[in-house]
């Protein structure tokens, strides 16, 4: 299996621009998670989907963040407009029935 | 969100030494996971635990699900340079909401 695939690996953008992060979960997994990792706050759960339906988005920082999962093999996390404090590593992870969580390689986001 | 207390925060050890780290929570968990993260990469799953008291090994790594269900432990025997990295614990009550520890940074001195 190819594992969880994220793109891009690195994103550098200017404040105010829209940023879209992409994720392809492991085939057959029914849950997908978006995490943000920073030195100050560690790994934070932003949102998770079960069978393509958003279940808990209480970790999404504010309305500038949105996530979609149009089908079982694709999800996006969008930030509009981006701000310097959004700079972090964003991880996508997937699981089957919530037993084990498998992570992608992450997207390093820098907002200037 | 909830964070788990992981200790120690960092460790500097000689190659060949054994390593122990632990993770505690104020809540009872039904699943404990242990991960290793290398620089520039995502966390990689090492061991998964599902029952109180369970002891599971993966090569030189051994992890235990605490009896109280509020803690977990990871041991690495005979450390080698490639063990360097940050180790995270993660706990879950329901199986979909995983809370992560603050990480233990391990440095192995050859």
Interface residues (C-beta under 8 A of the other chain):
Chain A: X4 X31 X33 X42 X43 X44 X45 X48 X50 X55 X56 X58 X59 X91 X93 X95 X97 X98 X99 X100 X101 X102 X103 X104 X105 X106 X108
Chain B: X1 X3 X31 X33 X35 X40 X41 X42 X43 X44 X45 X48 X50 X88 X90 X92 X94 X95 X96 X97 X98 X99 X100 X101 X102 X103
